[in-house]
Every structure is written in structure tokens, then in C-alpha cells.
Amino acid sequence: MVIVLSIVALYAGCILFIRMRNRVTFPLGRQLTDFSTFMVPFNIPAYLLSKVPNRAQLSKELFPETRILEDNWEVIREEALQLYGQGHISVKDDLPASSFYKDNRWKSFYLKIYDNEIPSAYELAPKTRALIDQVPGMNIALFAVLMPGKRLNIHHDPFAYTLRYSLGLSTPNSEKCGLMINGDHYVWRDGDSIIFDETYLHSAYNDTDTPRVILMTDIDRPMRPKLVQRLYYYFGRFFNRLFAIDNVDSSYTGIGNRLGKGVLAYKNALKKIKRWNKPVYVAGKWLVILGLLALIVRAIA
């Protein structure tokens, strides 16, 4: 009984943490089953041991190592636009359960995924890759395009051990194209960059007739002690290897991408049930969740 009460208390504490930390939150009903709730225990050490402030947007002065990218943004843009024109920045087969690629709204070209080899990145974007390699702790990087008239709905990333650094390359330079991060507005401008904590709720929009092309990267959150940061690094390397992909060779894909197709089929089936009968959908969803919790409690006990 003590174990069950401890799990319930931990669950409630995670929900409270999310609700107090964020100015913008999901409705409580969604928060109850959102993965951000269950990731709190994993992310707490990253928040507590962070050497930079725990807030949604961070000053670029805290990360002087990224300056080399902003200083060479035109070089990076030239390669990005060439790849876009050649069709290499495209809808990919990674993250199959994600809605990002739905309706061709979002396109990408991977430049770096930890130490996974991406031959097409070296071959097709050598200058950008060389610049990225000069930024310590930048372990994920890609060109990302948000197509005209498209939006990415409010979302968040699951892990707090990295921060998001993004650099505008070819943007509409308009108030109609930007980000909302924890309720704050950021407008994309060519050559300008932003660093933010992607575990806060954020969304992207491009209400213009011009594609938005950016360099999007994840950089290690500075933490103390170094051992903790290293452990998070090894987890990140393992996790992202599951979803590694090459931009040209479709046969090179991580096992997570293949499993994700099954998750996508499951999500699509749930959507059909929800459209058919929402009460049945809600009841079934909670039966699955409670069943899983019961199995966990039984295994622990």
C-alpha cells in the first residue's frame, strides 16, 4: 500500500511541477496523460543542476560558442537553399508517429545526430557541417523548413538535458512567421538566432507565402557536476541512435523509426475510435493507462 501511495504522490507531484513551472499549459485532462508529466523525475536533475537559468528563453551571451554560426549564417544559408532547391530538404521517414510531417508542413535535412554517420551531410553540406563541428556540445543539427501557410501546433520536447539553438537563414522576415514559447512571441529574422528550453510549450507558425528555412540544433545544457552531464549525454546518444536516418539512403534508419510506424498505426486507430464515439475512446484510454499502472505496481510489489 505504501508503494501505491508513493507512486500516486509522485504522479501528483509531477503534475503540480508542470503546472507551476509553465505559464502556458495543456488543459488538465490532457496533462494527466501527457508524457511531460511522466518525464519530470528524469528531468529534475537537469533542472536542479543547470548552470544556466531555468527559464523559457536564454541569453545568447551564455553560449558564446554558438557565435561562429551566426557569424557565418550566409555561408550556411547558401548551402541550405541549394539543398532545398535540389529537393534534399524534404519529408523524412524519421519520427513516423510525429505530426510534424503531416500535410508536408515540415521538411528537414539532418546534419548531425550525435556520433552517427550521416554521409549525405558531409557530402552535400560540408561547410555547414564543418562549422557545427566547431561548437562543443552541439550533438543534433538539421535544416528545417516550415512551409507557407503551415503551423506546428503547441508541443514540447521530452528531455531537459539539451537546449534548442535555432538560426534564421531564409525567412519571411515578417511578424506573421515566428514562434510562441511559453506565451512569448519571437519573430524569425535572417541571420538572427534564439536559444530556448524546448521542454516549455511552444509552437511555430508561418502565415506567409514564403518558406521559412532555419538551422535547428540541440546543444547540451551546461550542468554540474560533469558526471551528470556525461550520463545524460550517453542516454541522448543511445536514444537518438534509435531514430537516426540518412537524408539520401532510405535503407539507413534506426529501429525506433520502424517501431514508430506501429505507434502511428495505433494512434490512427485511436483517432478513428474518437471520431466514432468519444466516450468509448476516453474510457478505453483510461483502461489502458490504469491497466499499465496496475502491472507496474504489481511488478514492484
VMD Tcl script that draws the C-alpha trace (Angstrom):
set ca {
  {0.00 0.00 0.00}
  {2.88 2.35 0.81}
  {4.32 1.76 -2.65}
  {0.99 2.54 -4.32}
  {0.57 5.75 -2.32}
  {4.15 6.76 -3.12}
  {3.52 6.30 -6.85}
  {0.29 8.31 -6.65}
  {2.09 11.07 -4.70}
  {4.92 11.14 -7.24}
  {2.42 11.34 -10.11}
  {0.54 14.19 -8.44}
  {3.81 15.98 -7.68}
  {4.86 15.75 -11.35}
  {1.58 17.31 -12.48}
  {1.94 20.09 -9.90}
  {5.52 20.76 -11.03}
  {4.47 21.12 -14.66}
  {1.53 23.38 -13.80}
  {3.63 25.69 -11.62}
  {6.67 25.81 -13.89}
  {4.87 26.76 -17.09}
  {2.91 29.93 -17.75}
  {1.23 28.15 -20.67}
  {-0.03 24.62 -20.00}
  {-2.15 21.93 -21.56}
  {-5.70 21.50 -20.25}
  {-5.57 19.45 -17.05}
  {-7.29 16.48 -18.70}
  {-4.55 16.21 -21.31}
  {-1.80 16.90 -18.79}
  {-2.85 13.84 -16.80}
  {-1.64 11.54 -19.58}
  {0.92 13.72 -21.39}
  {4.45 12.34 -21.46}
  {5.84 15.59 -19.98}
  {4.22 14.54 -16.68}
  {5.98 11.18 -16.62}
  {9.32 12.70 -17.69}
  {9.57 15.04 -14.68}
  {11.57 12.62 -12.47}
  {14.05 12.08 -15.32}
  {14.38 15.83 -15.99}
  {14.53 17.13 -12.41}
  {18.33 16.59 -12.06}
  {18.90 18.56 -15.28}
  {16.82 21.46 -13.95}
  {18.36 21.42 -10.46}
  {21.97 21.07 -11.63}
  {21.70 23.51 -14.54}
  {24.46 26.12 -14.76}
  {22.16 28.42 -16.75}
  {18.85 29.90 -15.60}
  {15.76 27.71 -15.73}
  {13.59 29.86 -17.95}
  {11.99 29.54 -21.35}
  {14.34 31.82 -23.32}
  {18.04 32.22 -22.61}
  {20.57 34.89 -23.49}
  {22.91 34.01 -26.36}
  {25.70 35.52 -24.25}
  {25.58 32.37 -22.13}
  {26.64 30.32 -25.17}
  {29.48 32.24 -26.89}
  {30.49 29.04 -28.72}
  {27.46 29.45 -30.99}
  {28.69 32.80 -32.27}
  {30.61 31.12 -35.09}
  {27.31 30.02 -36.63}
  {25.75 33.45 -36.56}
  {28.95 34.98 -37.95}
  {28.74 32.56 -40.90}
  {24.99 32.48 -41.38}
  {25.18 33.47 -45.04}
  {27.51 30.55 -45.79}
  {25.06 28.22 -44.05}
  {22.11 29.77 -45.87}
  {23.75 29.23 -49.25}
  {24.09 25.50 -48.62}
  {20.58 25.25 -47.18}
  {18.95 26.97 -50.15}
  {20.93 24.83 -52.58}
  {19.73 21.68 -50.82}
  {16.17 22.98 -50.74}
  {16.27 23.73 -54.45}
  {17.57 20.21 -55.14}
  {14.78 18.65 -53.09}
  {17.05 17.25 -50.38}
  {15.28 19.16 -47.61}
  {12.18 17.03 -47.68}
  {9.66 14.98 -45.76}
  {11.59 12.23 -44.00}
  {10.79 8.79 -42.63}
  {12.05 9.53 -39.12}
  {9.68 10.18 -36.21}
  {6.86 8.36 -38.03}
  {4.49 8.83 -35.08}
  {5.02 12.61 -35.13}
  {2.57 15.01 -36.76}
  {5.37 17.34 -37.88}
  {5.49 15.93 -41.40}
  {1.72 15.82 -41.80}
  {0.44 17.59 -44.93}
  {4.04 18.33 -45.98}
  {4.06 21.15 -43.44}
  {7.60 20.50 -42.22}
  {10.69 19.33 -44.09}
  {14.18 18.55 -42.88}
  {17.76 17.66 -43.74}
  {19.82 16.10 -40.96}
  {23.34 17.40 -40.45}
  {24.34 15.71 -37.20}
  {22.86 13.12 -34.83}
  {25.47 12.57 -32.12}
  {28.21 10.31 -33.50}
  {26.02 8.56 -36.06}
  {27.48 8.72 -39.54}
  {25.39 10.76 -41.98}
  {27.31 10.54 -45.26}
  {24.92 12.84 -47.11}
  {25.57 15.65 -44.59}
  {29.31 15.64 -45.23}
  {28.80 15.30 -48.96}
  {26.02 17.84 -49.53}
  {26.59 20.39 -46.73}
  {30.33 20.24 -45.96}
  {30.71 23.90 -44.92}
  {27.79 23.82 -42.51}
  {28.87 20.52 -41.04}
  {32.41 21.84 -40.53}
  {31.03 24.87 -38.66}
  {28.76 22.74 -36.47}
  {31.69 20.52 -35.55}
  {33.38 23.58 -34.02}
  {30.55 24.08 -31.50}
  {31.10 21.92 -28.36}
  {28.02 20.10 -27.16}
  {26.03 20.57 -30.37}
  {25.01 16.97 -30.94}
  {21.90 17.33 -33.12}
  {21.54 19.68 -36.07}
  {19.31 19.90 -39.13}
  {17.95 22.27 -41.70}
  {14.23 22.70 -41.05}
  {11.63 24.24 -43.35}
  {8.15 25.31 -42.30}
  {6.12 25.62 -45.47}
  {3.95 28.64 -46.38}
  {0.63 28.82 -44.58}
  {1.55 25.99 -42.20}
  {1.76 25.68 -38.44}
  {3.20 23.32 -35.84}
  {0.71 23.01 -33.01}
  {1.70 23.59 -29.40}
  {4.13 20.91 -28.26}
  {7.25 20.29 -26.21}
  {10.27 18.02 -26.29}
  {10.62 15.30 -23.63}
  {14.17 15.84 -22.38}
  {15.69 18.73 -20.42}
  {19.37 17.84 -20.86}
  {19.56 19.87 -24.08}
  {18.52 23.37 -25.14}
  {17.33 24.45 -28.56}
  {19.54 26.80 -30.60}
  {17.99 27.92 -33.90}
  {19.31 30.31 -36.53}
  {17.18 32.06 -39.16}
  {18.55 31.52 -42.67}
  {15.88 32.36 -45.26}
  {12.75 33.59 -43.55}
  {9.80 35.80 -44.44}
  {11.21 38.42 -42.00}
  {7.63 39.07 -41.01}
  {5.56 39.24 -37.84}
  {3.48 36.54 -39.49}
  {6.27 33.97 -39.13}
  {7.64 33.07 -35.73}
  {7.47 31.08 -32.52}
  {5.37 31.20 -29.39}
  {7.41 29.99 -26.40}
  {5.61 29.75 -23.06}
  {3.39 32.60 -24.21}
  {6.16 34.86 -25.55}
  {6.40 35.83 -29.21}
  {9.58 35.50 -31.28}
  {9.77 36.63 -34.94}
  {12.14 34.91 -37.36}
  {14.73 37.18 -38.98}
  {17.52 36.24 -41.40}
  {20.81 35.89 -39.51}
  {19.20 36.12 -36.06}
  {19.18 33.26 -33.56}
  {17.40 32.17 -30.41}
  {18.15 29.75 -27.55}
  {15.24 28.32 -25.57}
  {14.26 25.42 -23.36}
  {12.21 23.14 -25.57}
  {10.54 21.44 -22.59}
  {8.35 24.54 -22.30}
  {5.28 24.51 -24.51}
  {5.99 26.15 -27.84}
  {4.51 26.37 -31.33}
  {5.58 27.62 -34.75}
  {3.65 29.39 -37.48}
  {4.26 30.65 -40.99}
  {1.25 32.65 -42.11}
  {3.04 33.96 -45.22}
  {3.56 32.70 -48.77}
  {7.32 32.20 -48.23}
  {9.03 29.06 -46.86}
  {10.82 29.52 -43.55}
  {14.29 27.93 -43.63}
  {16.30 27.69 -40.40}
  {19.19 25.81 -38.86}
  {17.74 23.96 -35.86}
  {20.05 22.38 -33.31}
  {20.16 20.89 -29.83}
  {23.06 21.88 -27.60}
  {23.95 20.34 -24.24}
  {22.53 22.13 -21.21}
  {25.55 23.06 -19.04}
  {25.32 21.14 -15.76}
  {27.37 20.44 -12.69}
  {28.87 18.03 -11.90}
  {30.26 16.90 -15.24}
  {29.41 13.29 -14.43}
  {25.67 14.03 -14.53}
  {26.02 15.83 -17.85}
  {28.01 12.90 -19.21}
  {25.36 10.39 -18.15}
  {22.69 12.45 -19.90}
  {24.93 12.60 -22.97}
  {25.20 8.82 -23.14}
  {21.44 8.49 -22.80}
  {20.91 11.06 -25.57}
  {23.34 9.27 -27.85}
  {21.59 5.94 -27.24}
  {18.06 7.34 -27.64}
  {18.73 9.35 -30.79}
  {20.54 6.45 -32.40}
  {17.17 4.68 -32.40}
  {15.85 7.42 -34.70}
  {18.96 8.07 -36.81}
  {18.40 8.48 -40.52}
  {20.28 9.40 -43.67}
  {18.92 12.09 -45.97}
  {19.55 10.11 -49.17}
  {19.93 6.42 -48.30}
  {16.48 5.34 -47.10}
  {17.81 1.93 -46.07}
  {19.72 3.58 -43.24}
  {17.17 4.06 -40.47}
  {17.10 3.37 -36.75}
  {14.89 0.73 -35.16}
  {12.87 3.45 -33.44}
  {11.68 4.68 -36.82}
  {10.48 1.22 -37.76}
  {8.71 0.73 -34.42}
  {7.26 4.21 -34.74}
  {5.24 3.12 -37.75}
  {3.40 0.70 -35.48}
  {2.80 3.50 -32.97}
  {1.46 5.65 -35.81}
  {-0.97 2.92 -36.83}
  {-2.09 2.65 -33.19}
  {-2.64 6.44 -32.94}
  {-4.60 6.48 -36.19}
  {-6.81 3.69 -34.89}
  {-7.45 5.67 -31.70}
  {-8.39 8.74 -33.75}
  {-10.95 6.70 -35.67}
  {-12.47 5.48 -32.40}
  {-12.53 9.03 -31.06}
  {-14.37 10.28 -34.15}
  {-16.82 7.39 -33.88}
  {-17.54 7.64 -30.15}
  {-15.58 9.94 -27.85}
  {-16.85 8.44 -24.52}
  {-15.72 4.99 -25.67}
  {-12.35 6.45 -26.65}
  {-11.85 8.15 -23.26}
  {-12.95 5.06 -21.33}
  {-10.65 2.80 -23.35}
  {-7.72 5.18 -22.96}
  {-8.05 5.23 -19.18}
  {-8.49 1.46 -19.01}
  {-5.16 1.05 -20.81}
  {-3.41 3.59 -18.56}
  {-4.81 2.13 -15.33}
  {-4.01 -1.36 -16.54}
  {-0.40 -0.42 -17.17}
  {-0.14 1.27 -13.77}
  {-1.59 -1.84 -12.14}
  {1.02 -4.01 -13.84}
  {3.80 -1.69 -12.68}
  {2.54 -1.69 -9.10}
  {2.20 -5.47 -9.15}
  {5.73 -5.88 -10.52}
  {7.17 -3.60 -7.82}
  {5.19 -5.25 -5.06}
}
mol new
graphics top color blue
foreach p $ca { graphics top sphere $p radius 0.5 }
foreach p [lrange $ca 0 end-1] q [lrange $ca 1 end] { graphics top cylinder $p $q radius 0.2 }
display resetview
